[in-house]
Amino acid sequence: MSHFEVSRSVTIQADPARIRGLVDDFHEWTAWSPWEDLDPALKRTYSGPDSGVGARYAWSGNRKAGRGSMEITSSSAEAIGIRLAFLKPFKATNDVDLTFVAAGAATEVTWTMRGEQTGMAAVFSKLVPMDRLVGKDFEKGLARLKAVAEA
């Protein structure tokens, strides 16, 4: 097994509550998620409450978008925890946290994903580390989140 952790941060000129609202409700992710443009015909399903603990989002798309789901497992003013399950193009379950730390009139947002890679994924990770695979996506998503929150 190979443990990994990918983390990126950005400072956003907005109140933590504004940013948290864009993350705590999966319906809002269409405005900022880095994966929104992978498949224009992406199928989305929402279940559970609209936001907060128990809110669920599932997607199914083309080869690039794949298939999977997310569920909010914890939600506070400081952080939102998400269980991320990929089904295609590969199976994996990871823990994701987005944290919000007020810094004067701004907010420091950190997006972190942790998990274990087993089997072929662990072998593949020796060639292409997870940080290289998803780090740029996190950077793109945080830039989009910043643009939406500061608008």
JORA-V355043 format. One record per pair of residues at least 6 apart in sequence whose ideal C-beta (glycine too) atoms are under 6 Angstrom apart, sorted by sequence separation. I is the first residue (numbers start at 0). J is the second residue. D is the distance in Angstrom with one decimal. If there is no record, write none. Layout:
BEGIN
I & J & D
I & J & D
END
This chain:
BEGIN
21 & 27 & 4.6
29 & 35 & 5.8
47 & 53 & 4.3
48 & 54 & 5.2
85 & 91 & 4.6
11 & 18 & 5.8
47 & 54 & 5.0
59 & 66 & 4.5
73 & 80 & 3.7
99 & 106 & 5.4
100 & 107 & 4.4
47 & 55 & 4.7
72 & 80 & 4.6
84 & 92 & 4.8
116 & 124 & 4.9
46 & 55 & 4.5
99 & 108 & 5.8
71 & 81 & 5.7
72 & 82 & 5.1
83 & 93 & 4.8
45 & 56 & 5.7
57 & 68 & 4.0
98 & 109 & 4.8
69 & 81 & 5.2
70 & 82 & 4.9
83 & 95 & 5.1
44 & 57 & 4.5
56 & 69 & 4.9
97 & 110 & 5.3
69 & 83 & 5.2
81 & 95 & 4.2
43 & 58 & 5.5
55 & 70 & 4.8
96 & 111 & 4.9
68 & 84 & 5.1
80 & 96 & 5.4
41 & 58 & 5.8
42 & 59 & 4.7
54 & 71 & 4.7
67 & 84 & 5.4
95 & 112 & 4.9
67 & 85 & 4.3
78 & 96 & 5.7
79 & 97 & 5.0
41 & 60 & 4.2
52 & 71 & 5.5
67 & 86 & 5.2
93 & 112 & 5.2
94 & 113 & 5.0
66 & 86 & 4.5
78 & 98 & 4.5
66 & 87 & 4.3
93 & 114 & 3.6
38 & 60 & 3.7
52 & 74 & 5.3
65 & 87 & 4.5
38 & 61 & 4.4
41 & 64 & 5.5
51 & 74 & 4.6
65 & 88 & 5.1
24 & 49 & 5.9
24 & 50 & 3.9
37 & 63 & 4.4
38 & 64 & 4.0
23 & 50 & 4.6
37 & 64 & 4.3
110 & 137 & 4.9
23 & 51 & 6.0
25 & 54 & 5.8
25 & 56 & 3.7
23 & 74 & 5.7
23 & 79 & 5.6
22 & 79 & 5.3
22 & 97 & 5.1
19 & 99 & 5.6
18 & 99 & 5.8
15 & 99 & 4.1
15 & 101 & 5.3
18 & 106 & 5.5
15 & 106 & 4.6
12 & 105 & 5.1
10 & 105 & 5.1
11 & 106 & 5.1
10 & 107 & 5.5
11 & 108 & 5.8
9 & 108 & 5.5
8 & 109 & 4.3
7 & 110 & 5.5
33 & 136 & 4.4
6 & 111 & 4.1
33 & 139 & 3.9
5 & 112 & 5.0
33 & 140 & 3.7
32 & 140 & 5.9
4 & 113 & 4.8
3 & 114 & 6.0
31 & 143 & 4.0
2 & 115 & 5.6
31 & 144 & 4.4
0 & 115 & 5.0
1 & 116 & 4.4
31 & 147 & 5.0
0 & 117 & 5.3
30 & 147 & 5.0
1 & 121 & 4.3
1 & 124 & 5.2
5 & 129 & 5.4
5 & 130 & 5.0
3 & 129 & 4.1
5 & 133 & 5.3
5 & 134 & 5.7
7 & 137 & 4.0
18 & 148 & 4.9
7 & 138 & 5.4
17 & 148 & 5.6
9 & 141 & 4.1
7 & 141 & 5.9
11 & 145 & 4.7
13 & 148 & 4.1
9 & 145 & 5.6
13 & 149 & 5.6
11 & 148 & 5.1
12 & 149 & 5.3
END
